[in-house]
């Protein structure tokens, strides 16, 4: 598992944070450490899957 930081666009409030957390915990092999407006710190077996889950939830994400 590798630790990564994500830069996440479009997050404006705690509701957005909760939505991103829900998307991340559904991805097998992802451990969420912290999600804040605009960023997330996670560990992931497949970082691309985590990025895709966040992006599919409506928040474009990239590795920071």
mmCIF file of the N, C-alpha and C atoms, coordinates in Angstrom:
data_MODEL
# 
_entry.id   MODEL 
# 
loop_
_atom_site.group_PDB 
_atom_site.id 
_atom_site.type_symbol 
_atom_site.label_atom_id 
_atom_site.label_alt_id 
_atom_site.label_comp_id 
_atom_site.label_asym_id 
_atom_site.label_entity_id 
_atom_site.label_seq_id 
_atom_site.pdbx_PDB_ins_code 
_atom_site.Cartn_x 
_atom_site.Cartn_y 
_atom_site.Cartn_z 
_atom_site.occupancy 
_atom_site.B_iso_or_equiv 
_atom_site.pdbx_formal_charge 
_atom_site.auth_seq_id 
_atom_site.auth_comp_id 
_atom_site.auth_asym_id 
_atom_site.auth_atom_id 
_atom_site.pdbx_PDB_model_num 
ATOM 1   N N  . UNK A 1 1  ? 0.847   -1.170 0.000   1.00 0.00 ? 1  UNK A N  1 
ATOM 2   C CA . UNK A 1 1  ? 0.000   0.000  0.000   1.00 0.00 ? 1  UNK A CA 1 
ATOM 3   C C  . UNK A 1 1  ? 0.894   1.235  0.000   1.00 0.00 ? 1  UNK A C  1 
ATOM 4   N N  . UNK A 1 2  ? 0.543   2.219  -0.785  1.00 0.00 ? 2  UNK A N  1 
ATOM 5   C CA . UNK A 1 2  ? 1.348   3.440  -0.798  1.00 0.00 ? 2  UNK A CA 1 
ATOM 6   C C  . UNK A 1 2  ? 0.525   4.623  -0.298  1.00 0.00 ? 2  UNK A C  1 
ATOM 7   N N  . UNK A 1 3  ? 1.175   5.474  0.479   1.00 0.00 ? 3  UNK A N  1 
ATOM 8   C CA . UNK A 1 3  ? 0.530   6.683  0.998   1.00 0.00 ? 3  UNK A CA 1 
ATOM 9   C C  . UNK A 1 3  ? 0.528   7.736  -0.100  1.00 0.00 ? 3  UNK A C  1 
ATOM 10  N N  . UNK A 1 4  ? -0.620  8.371  -0.300  1.00 0.00 ? 4  UNK A N  1 
ATOM 11  C CA . UNK A 1 4  ? -0.712  9.420  -1.302  1.00 0.00 ? 4  UNK A CA 1 
ATOM 12  C C  . UNK A 1 4  ? -1.557  10.573 -0.771  1.00 0.00 ? 4  UNK A C  1 
ATOM 13  N N  . UNK A 1 5  ? -1.302  11.730 -1.319  1.00 0.00 ? 5  UNK A N  1 
ATOM 14  C CA . UNK A 1 5  ? -2.120  12.915 -1.065  1.00 0.00 ? 5  UNK A CA 1 
ATOM 15  C C  . UNK A 1 5  ? -2.875  13.218 -2.339  1.00 0.00 ? 5  UNK A C  1 
ATOM 16  N N  . UNK A 1 6  ? -4.148  13.513 -2.203  1.00 0.00 ? 6  UNK A N  1 
ATOM 17  C CA . UNK A 1 6  ? -4.969  13.870 -3.357  1.00 0.00 ? 6  UNK A CA 1 
ATOM 18  C C  . UNK A 1 6  ? -5.337  15.341 -3.306  1.00 0.00 ? 6  UNK A C  1 
ATOM 19  N N  . UNK A 1 7  ? -5.286  15.994 -4.440  1.00 0.00 ? 7  UNK A N  1 
ATOM 20  C CA . UNK A 1 7  ? -5.817  17.340 -4.594  1.00 0.00 ? 7  UNK A CA 1 
ATOM 21  C C  . UNK A 1 7  ? -7.193  17.154 -5.232  1.00 0.00 ? 7  UNK A C  1 
ATOM 22  N N  . UNK A 1 8  ? -8.224  17.684 -4.571  1.00 0.00 ? 8  UNK A N  1 
ATOM 23  C CA . UNK A 1 8  ? -9.596  17.448 -5.010  1.00 0.00 ? 8  UNK A CA 1 
ATOM 24  C C  . UNK A 1 8  ? -10.272 18.781 -5.278  1.00 0.00 ? 8  UNK A C  1 
ATOM 25  N N  . UNK A 1 9  ? -10.786 18.940 -6.484  1.00 0.00 ? 9  UNK A N  1 
ATOM 26  C CA . UNK A 1 9  ? -11.447 20.177 -6.878  1.00 0.00 ? 9  UNK A CA 1 
ATOM 27  C C  . UNK A 1 9  ? -12.950 20.105 -6.611  1.00 0.00 ? 9  UNK A C  1 
ATOM 28  N N  . UNK A 1 10 ? -13.545 21.261 -6.374  1.00 0.00 ? 10 UNK A N  1 
ATOM 29  C CA . UNK A 1 10 ? -14.990 21.353 -6.262  1.00 0.00 ? 10 UNK A CA 1 
ATOM 30  C C  . UNK A 1 10 ? -15.566 21.094 -4.884  1.00 0.00 ? 10 UNK A C  1 
ATOM 31  N N  . UNK A 1 11 ? -14.731 20.822 -3.909  1.00 0.00 ? 11 UNK A N  1 
ATOM 32  C CA . UNK A 1 11 ? -15.220 20.598 -2.551  1.00 0.00 ? 11 UNK A CA 1 
ATOM 33  C C  . UNK A 1 11 ? -15.357 21.955 -1.861  1.00 0.00 ? 11 UNK A C  1 
ATOM 34  N N  . UNK A 1 12 ? -16.559 22.215 -1.308  1.00 0.00 ? 12 UNK A N  1 
ATOM 35  C CA . UNK A 1 12 ? -16.804 23.525 -0.702  1.00 0.00 ? 12 UNK A CA 1 
ATOM 36  C C  . UNK A 1 12 ? -17.288 23.464 0.748   1.00 0.00 ? 12 UNK A C  1 
ATOM 37  N N  . UNK A 1 13 ? -17.687 22.270 1.203   1.00 0.00 ? 13 UNK A N  1 
ATOM 38  C CA . UNK A 1 13 ? -18.310 22.199 2.522   1.00 0.00 ? 13 UNK A CA 1 
ATOM 39  C C  . UNK A 1 13 ? -18.131 20.808 3.126   1.00 0.00 ? 13 UNK A C  1 
ATOM 40  N N  . UNK A 1 14 ? -18.619 20.631 4.331   1.00 0.00 ? 14 UNK A N  1 
ATOM 41  C CA . UNK A 1 14 ? -18.507 19.344 5.021   1.00 0.00 ? 14 UNK A CA 1 
ATOM 42  C C  . UNK A 1 14 ? -19.351 18.261 4.355   1.00 0.00 ? 14 UNK A C  1 
ATOM 43  N N  . UNK A 1 15 ? -20.402 18.650 3.673   1.00 0.00 ? 15 UNK A N  1 
ATOM 44  C CA . UNK A 1 15 ? -21.193 17.677 2.923   1.00 0.00 ? 15 UNK A CA 1 
ATOM 45  C C  . UNK A 1 15 ? -20.362 17.085 1.788   1.00 0.00 ? 15 UNK A C  1 
ATOM 46  N N  . UNK A 1 16 ? -19.575 17.926 1.131   1.00 0.00 ? 16 UNK A N  1 
ATOM 47  C CA . UNK A 1 16 ? -18.666 17.467 0.081   1.00 0.00 ? 16 UNK A CA 1 
ATOM 48  C C  . UNK A 1 16 ? -17.626 16.514 0.660   1.00 0.00 ? 16 UNK A C  1 
ATOM 49  N N  . UNK A 1 17 ? -17.080 16.871 1.809   1.00 0.00 ? 17 UNK A N  1 
ATOM 50  C CA . UNK A 1 17 ? -16.085 16.034 2.479   1.00 0.00 ? 17 UNK A CA 1 
ATOM 51  C C  . UNK A 1 17 ? -16.689 14.653 2.764   1.00 0.00 ? 17 UNK A C  1 
ATOM 52  N N  . UNK A 1 18 ? -17.899 14.624 3.279   1.00 0.00 ? 18 UNK A N  1 
ATOM 53  C CA . UNK A 1 18 ? -18.558 13.354 3.590   1.00 0.00 ? 18 UNK A CA 1 
ATOM 54  C C  . UNK A 1 18 ? -18.780 12.527 2.328   1.00 0.00 ? 18 UNK A C  1 
ATOM 55  N N  . UNK A 1 19 ? -19.142 13.178 1.240   1.00 0.00 ? 19 UNK A N  1 
ATOM 56  C CA . UNK A 1 19 ? -19.384 12.463 -0.015  1.00 0.00 ? 19 UNK A CA 1 
ATOM 57  C C  . UNK A 1 19 ? -18.087 11.834 -0.537  1.00 0.00 ? 19 UNK A C  1 
ATOM 58  N N  . UNK A 1 20 ? -16.983 12.567 -0.449  1.00 0.00 ? 20 UNK A N  1 
ATOM 59  C CA . UNK A 1 20 ? -15.691 12.043 -0.882  1.00 0.00 ? 20 UNK A CA 1 
ATOM 60  C C  . UNK A 1 20 ? -15.261 10.877 0.013   1.00 0.00 ? 20 UNK A C  1 
ATOM 61  N N  . UNK A 1 21 ? -15.439 11.007 1.319   1.00 0.00 ? 21 UNK A N  1 
ATOM 62  C CA . UNK A 1 21 ? -15.104 9.910  2.237   1.00 0.00 ? 21 UNK A CA 1 
ATOM 63  C C  . UNK A 1 21 ? -15.881 8.649  1.889   1.00 0.00 ? 21 UNK A C  1 
ATOM 64  N N  . UNK A 1 22 ? -17.186 8.809  1.636   1.00 0.00 ? 22 UNK A N  1 
ATOM 65  C CA . UNK A 1 22 ? -18.022 7.650  1.286   1.00 0.00 ? 22 UNK A CA 1 
ATOM 66  C C  . UNK A 1 22 ? -17.524 6.991  0.006   1.00 0.00 ? 22 UNK A C  1 
ATOM 67  N N  . UNK A 1 23 ? -17.124 7.793  -0.971  1.00 0.00 ? 23 UNK A N  1 
ATOM 68  C CA . UNK A 1 23 ? -16.618 7.237  -2.230  1.00 0.00 ? 23 UNK A CA 1 
ATOM 69  C C  . UNK A 1 23 ? -15.318 6.474  -2.002  1.00 0.00 ? 23 UNK A C  1 
ATOM 70  N N  . UNK A 1 24 ? -14.448 7.011  -1.165  1.00 0.00 ? 24 UNK A N  1 
ATOM 71  C CA . UNK A 1 24 ? -13.158 6.366  -0.923  1.00 0.00 ? 24 UNK A CA 1 
ATOM 72  C C  . UNK A 1 24 ? -13.272 5.071  -0.142  1.00 0.00 ? 24 UNK A C  1 
ATOM 73  N N  . UNK A 1 25 ? -14.122 5.027  0.867   1.00 0.00 ? 25 UNK A N  1 
ATOM 74  C CA . UNK A 1 25 ? -14.217 3.809  1.684   1.00 0.00 ? 25 UNK A CA 1 
ATOM 75  C C  . UNK A 1 25 ? -14.828 2.646  0.911   1.00 0.00 ? 25 UNK A C  1 
ATOM 76  N N  . UNK A 1 26 ? -15.497 2.924  -0.193  1.00 0.00 ? 26 UNK A N  1 
ATOM 77  C CA . UNK A 1 26 ? -16.070 1.858  -1.019  1.00 0.00 ? 26 UNK A CA 1 
ATOM 78  C C  . UNK A 1 26 ? -15.021 1.165  -1.885  1.00 0.00 ? 26 UNK A C  1 
ATOM 79  N N  . UNK A 1 27 ? -13.848 1.777  -2.019  1.00 0.00 ? 27 UNK A N  1 
ATOM 80  C CA . UNK A 1 27 ? -12.795 1.223  -2.868  1.00 0.00 ? 27 UNK A CA 1 
ATOM 81  C C  . UNK A 1 27 ? -11.983 0.219  -2.057  1.00 0.00 ? 27 UNK A C  1 
ATOM 82  N N  . UNK A 1 28 ? -11.931 -0.996 -2.540  1.00 0.00 ? 28 UNK A N  1 
ATOM 83  C CA . UNK A 1 28 ? -11.171 -2.039 -1.861  1.00 0.00 ? 28 UNK A CA 1 
ATOM 84  C C  . UNK A 1 28 ? -9.690  -1.670 -1.874  1.00 0.00 ? 28 UNK A C  1 
ATOM 85  N N  . UNK A 1 29 ? -9.041  -1.822 -0.732  1.00 0.00 ? 29 UNK A N  1 
ATOM 86  C CA . UNK A 1 29 ? -7.623  -1.539 -0.639  1.00 0.00 ? 29 UNK A CA 1 
ATOM 87  C C  . UNK A 1 29 ? -7.286  -0.089 -0.347  1.00 0.00 ? 29 UNK A C  1 
ATOM 88  N N  . UNK A 1 30 ? -8.277  0.695  0.062   1.00 0.00 ? 30 UNK A N  1 
ATOM 89  C CA . UNK A 1 30 ? -8.042  2.096  0.414   1.00 0.00 ? 30 UNK A CA 1 
ATOM 90  C C  . UNK A 1 30 ? -8.271  2.290  1.902   1.00 0.00 ? 30 UNK A C  1 
ATOM 91  N N  . UNK A 1 31 ? -7.333  2.954  2.540   1.00 0.00 ? 31 UNK A N  1 
ATOM 92  C CA . UNK A 1 31 ? -7.479  3.343  3.939   1.00 0.00 ? 31 UNK A CA 1 
ATOM 93  C C  . UNK A 1 31 ? -7.433  4.862  3.979   1.00 0.00 ? 31 UNK A C  1 
ATOM 94  N N  . UNK A 1 32 ? -8.499  5.468  4.491   1.00 0.00 ? 32 UNK A N  1 
ATOM 95  C CA . UNK A 1 32 ? -8.613  6.918  4.537   1.00 0.00 ? 32 UNK A CA 1 
ATOM 96  C C  . UNK A 1 32 ? -8.023  7.434  5.846   1.00 0.00 ? 32 UNK A C  1 
ATOM 97  N N  . UNK A 1 33 ? -7.089  8.362  5.746   1.00 0.00 ? 33 UNK A N  1 
ATOM 98  C CA . UNK A 1 33 ? -6.491  8.962  6.938   1.00 0.00 ? 33 UNK A CA 1 
ATOM 99  C C  . UNK A 1 33 ? -7.119  10.311 7.249   1.00 0.00 ? 33 UNK A C  1 
ATOM 100 N N  . UNK A 1 34 ? -7.353  11.123 6.225   1.00 0.00 ? 34 UNK A N  1 
ATOM 101 C CA . UNK A 1 34 ? -7.892  12.460 6.449   1.00 0.00 ? 34 UNK A CA 1 
ATOM 102 C C  . UNK A 1 34 ? -8.494  12.984 5.154   1.00 0.00 ? 34 UNK A C  1 
ATOM 103 N N  . UNK A 1 35 ? -9.659  13.591 5.265   1.00 0.00 ? 35 UNK A N  1 
ATOM 104 C CA . UNK A 1 35 ? -10.269 14.280 4.133   1.00 0.00 ? 35 UNK A CA 1 
ATOM 105 C C  . UNK A 1 35 ? -10.676 15.658 4.617   1.00 0.00 ? 35 UNK A C  1 
ATOM 106 N N  . UNK A 1 36 ? -10.229 16.672 3.903   1.00 0.00 ? 36 UNK A N  1 
ATOM 107 C CA . UNK A 1 36 ? -10.570 18.052 4.199   1.00 0.00 ? 36 UNK A CA 1 
ATOM 108 C C  . UNK A 1 36 ? -11.012 18.700 2.898   1.00 0.00 ? 36 UNK A C  1 
ATOM 109 N N  . UNK A 1 37 ? -11.600 19.877 3.008   1.00 0.00 ? 37 UNK A N  1 
ATOM 110 C CA . UNK A 1 37 ? -12.010 20.594 1.805   1.00 0.00 ? 37 UNK A CA 1 
ATOM 111 C C  . UNK A 1 37 ? -10.779 20.786 0.920   1.00 0.00 ? 37 UNK A C  1 
ATOM 112 N N  . UNK A 1 38 ? -10.812 20.188 -0.259  1.00 0.00 ? 38 UNK A N  1 
ATOM 113 C CA . UNK A 1 38 ? -9.747  20.347 -1.236  1.00 0.00 ? 38 UNK A CA 1 
ATOM 114 C C  . UNK A 1 38 ? -8.653  19.298 -1.226  1.00 0.00 ? 38 UNK A C  1 
ATOM 115 N N  . UNK A 1 39 ? -8.646  18.393 -0.231  1.00 0.00 ? 39 UNK A N  1 
ATOM 116 C CA . UNK A 1 39 ? -7.566  17.415 -0.197  1.00 0.00 ? 39 UNK A CA 1 
ATOM 117 C C  . UNK A 1 39 ? -7.962  16.164 0.580   1.00 0.00 ? 39 UNK A C  1 
ATOM 118 N N  . UNK A 1 40 ? -7.162  15.121 0.370   1.00 0.00 ? 40 UNK A N  1 
ATOM 119 C CA . UNK A 1 40 ? -7.338  13.881 1.122   1.00 0.00 ? 40 UNK A CA 1 
ATOM 120 C C  . UNK A 1 40 ? -5.988  13.217 1.277   1.00 0.00 ? 40 UNK A C  1 
ATOM 121 N N  . UNK A 1 41 ? -5.790  12.570 2.406   1.00 0.00 ? 41 UNK A N  1 
ATOM 122 C CA . UNK A 1 41 ? -4.601  11.763 2.653   1.00 0.00 ? 41 UNK A CA 1 
ATOM 123 C C  . UNK A 1 41 ? -5.085  10.336 2.838   1.00 0.00 ? 41 UNK A C  1 
ATOM 124 N N  . UNK A 1 42 ? -4.587  9.445  1.972   1.00 0.00 ? 42 UNK A N  1 
ATOM 125 C CA . UNK A 1 42 ? -5.040  8.059  1.999   1.00 0.00 ? 42 UNK A CA 1 
ATOM 126 C C  . UNK A 1 42 ? -3.852  7.131  1.793   1.00 0.00 ? 42 UNK A C  1 
ATOM 127 N N  . UNK A 1 43 ? -4.085  5.859  2.019   1.00 0.00 ? 43 UNK A N  1 
ATOM 128 C CA . UNK A 1 43 ? -3.179  4.797  1.593   1.00 0.00 ? 43 UNK A CA 1 
ATOM 129 C C  . UNK A 1 43 ? -3.991  3.932  0.651   1.00 0.00 ? 43 UNK A C  1 
ATOM 130 N N  . UNK A 1 44 ? -3.374  3.537  -0.460  1.00 0.00 ? 44 UNK A N  1 
ATOM 131 C CA . UNK A 1 44 ? -4.121  2.782  -1.452  1.00 0.00 ? 44 UNK A CA 1 
ATOM 132 C C  . UNK A 1 44 ? -3.244  1.744  -2.131  1.00 0.00 ? 44 UNK A C  1 
ATOM 133 N N  . UNK A 1 45 ? -3.812  0.582  -2.348  1.00 0.00 ? 45 UNK A N  1 
ATOM 134 C CA . UNK A 1 45 ? -3.150  -0.449 -3.131  1.00 0.00 ? 45 UNK A CA 1 
ATOM 135 C C  . UNK A 1 45 ? -3.129  0.015  -4.591  1.00 0.00 ? 45 UNK A C  1 
ATOM 136 N N  . UNK A 1 46 ? -4.236  0.578  -5.050  1.00 0.00 ? 46 UNK A N  1 
ATOM 137 C CA . UNK A 1 46 ? -4.363  1.062  -6.431  1.00 0.00 ? 46 UNK A CA 1 
ATOM 138 C C  . UNK A 1 46 ? -4.794  2.530  -6.397  1.00 0.00 ? 46 UNK A C  1 
ATOM 139 N N  . UNK A 1 47 ? -3.844  3.463  -6.362  1.00 0.00 ? 47 UNK A N  1 
ATOM 140 C CA . UNK A 1 47 ? -4.194  4.883  -6.304  1.00 0.00 ? 47 UNK A CA 1 
ATOM 141 C C  . UNK A 1 47 ? -5.112  5.334  -7.436  1.00 0.00 ? 47 UNK A C  1 
ATOM 142 N N  . UNK A 1 48 ? -4.962  4.752  -8.611  1.00 0.00 ? 48 UNK A N  1 
ATOM 143 C CA . UNK A 1 48 ? -5.810  5.136  -9.747  1.00 0.00 ? 48 UNK A CA 1 
ATOM 144 C C  . UNK A 1 48 ? -7.279  4.832  -9.464  1.00 0.00 ? 48 UNK A C  1 
ATOM 145 N N  . UNK A 1 49 ? -7.553  3.732  -8.772  1.00 0.00 ? 49 UNK A N  1 
ATOM 146 C CA . UNK A 1 49 ? -8.931  3.384  -8.428  1.00 0.00 ? 49 UNK A CA 1 
ATOM 147 C C  . UNK A 1 49 ? -9.517  4.392  -7.449  1.00 0.00 ? 49 UNK A C  1 
ATOM 148 N N  . UNK A 1 50 ? -8.700  4.846  -6.506  1.00 0.00 ? 50 UNK A N  1 
ATOM 149 C CA . UNK A 1 50 ? -9.162  5.850  -5.541  1.00 0.00 ? 50 UNK A CA 1 
ATOM 150 C C  . UNK A 1 50 ? -9.451  7.172  -6.239  1.00 0.00 ? 50 UNK A C  1 
ATOM 151 N N  . UNK A 1 51 ? -8.558  7.573  -7.127  1.00 0.00 ? 51 UNK A N  1 
ATOM 152 C CA . UNK A 1 51 ? -8.757  8.816  -7.885  1.00 0.00 ? 51 UNK A CA 1 
ATOM 153 C C  . UNK A 1 51 ? -10.015 8.721  -8.740  1.00 0.00 ? 51 UNK A C  1 
ATOM 154 N N  . UNK A 1 52 ? -10.225 7.585  -9.379  1.00 0.00 ? 52 UNK A N  1 
ATOM 155 C CA . UNK A 1 52 ? -11.418 7.394  -10.209 1.00 0.00 ? 52 UNK A CA 1 
ATOM 156 C C  . UNK A 1 52 ? -12.689 7.454  -9.371  1.00 0.00 ? 52 UNK A C  1 
ATOM 157 N N  . UNK A 1 53 ? -12.679 6.884  -8.180  1.00 0.00 ? 53 UNK A N  1 
ATOM 158 C CA . UNK A 1 53 ? -13.865 6.897  -7.320  1.00 0.00 ? 53 UNK A CA 1 
ATOM 159 C C  . UNK A 1 53 ? -14.240 8.318  -6.918  1.00 0.00 ? 53 UNK A C  1 
ATOM 160 N N  . UNK A 1 54 ? -13.246 9.121  -6.567  1.00 0.00 ? 54 UNK A N  1 
ATOM 161 C CA . UNK A 1 54 ? -13.509 10.513 -6.180  1.00 0.00 ? 54 UNK A CA 1 
ATOM 162 C C  . UNK A 1 54 ? -14.005 11.310 -7.378  1.00 0.00 ? 54 UNK A C  1 
ATOM 163 N N  . UNK A 1 55 ? -13.363 11.113 -8.530  1.00 0.00 ? 55 UNK A N  1 
ATOM 164 C CA . UNK A 1 55 ? -13.767 11.816 -9.740  1.00 0.00 ? 55 UNK A CA 1 
ATOM 165 C C  . UNK A 1 55 ? -15.186 11.421 -10.147 1.00 0.00 ? 55 UNK A C  1 
ATOM 166 N N  . UNK A 1 56 ? -15.510 10.129 -10.052 1.00 0.00 ? 56 UNK A N  1 
ATOM 167 C CA . UNK A 1 56 ? -16.863 9.668  -10.381 1.00 0.00 ? 56 UNK A CA 1 
ATOM 168 C C  . UNK A 1 56 ? -17.912 10.198 -9.417  1.00 0.00 ? 56 UNK A C  1 
ATOM 169 N N  . UNK A 1 57 ? -17.492 10.565 -8.193  1.00 0.00 ? 57 UNK A N  1 
ATOM 170 C CA . UNK A 1 57 ? -18.410 11.143 -7.220  1.00 0.00 ? 57 UNK A CA 1 
ATOM 171 C C  . UNK A 1 57 ? -18.668 12.624 -7.524  1.00 0.00 ? 57 UNK A C  1 
ATOM 172 N N  . UNK A 1 58 ? -17.971 13.158 -8.532  1.00 0.00 ? 58 UNK A N  1 
ATOM 173 C CA . UNK A 1 58 ? -18.222 14.528 -8.952  1.00 0.00 ? 58 UNK A CA 1 
ATOM 174 C C  . UNK A 1 58 ? -17.142 15.524 -8.552  1.00 0.00 ? 58 UNK A C  1 
ATOM 175 N N  . UNK A 1 59 ? -16.012 15.017 -8.069  1.00 0.00 ? 59 UNK A N  1 
ATOM 176 C CA . UNK A 1 59 ? -14.940 15.901 -7.612  1.00 0.00 ? 59 UNK A CA 1 
ATOM 177 C C  . UNK A 1 59 ? -13.640 15.492 -8.313  1.00 0.00 ? 59 UNK A C  1 
ATOM 178 N N  . UNK A 1 60 ? -13.236 16.207 -9.352  1.00 0.00 ? 60 UNK A N  1 
ATOM 179 C CA . UNK A 1 60 ? -12.009 15.857 -10.061 1.00 0.00 ? 60 UNK A CA 1 
ATOM 180 C C  . UNK A 1 60 ? -10.820 15.792 -9.114  1.00 0.00 ? 60 UNK A C  1 
ATOM 181 N N  . UNK A 1 61 ? -10.094 14.681 -9.153  1.00 0.00 ? 61 UNK A N  1 
ATOM 182 C CA . UNK A 1 61 ? -8.988  14.464 -8.227  1.00 0.00 ? 61 UNK A CA 1 
ATOM 183 C C  . UNK A 1 61 ? -7.712  14.122 -8.995  1.00 0.00 ? 61 UNK A C  1 
ATOM 184 N N  . UNK A 1 62 ? -6.591  14.567 -8.442  1.00 0.00 ? 62 UNK A N  1 
ATOM 185 C CA . UNK A 1 62 ? -5.273  14.245 -8.964  1.00 0.00 ? 62 UNK A CA 1 
ATOM 186 C C  . UNK A 1 62 ? -4.347  14.001 -7.779  1.00 0.00 ? 62 UNK A C  1 
ATOM 187 N N  . UNK A 1 63 ? -3.237  13.338 -8.046  1.00 0.00 ? 63 UNK A N  1 
ATOM 188 C CA . UNK A 1 63 ? -2.218  13.183 -6.986  1.00 0.00 ? 63 UNK A CA 1 
ATOM 189 C C  . UNK A 1 63 ? -1.583  14.533 -6.740  1.00 0.00 ? 63 UNK A C  1 
ATOM 190 N N  . UNK A 1 64 ? -1.361  14.836 -5.485  1.00 0.00 ? 64 UNK A N  1 
ATOM 191 C CA . UNK A 1 64 ? -0.751  16.122 -5.105  1.00 0.00 ? 64 UNK A CA 1 
ATOM 192 C C  . UNK A 1 64 ? 0.742   15.967 -4.998  1.00 0.00 ? 64 UNK A C  1 
# 
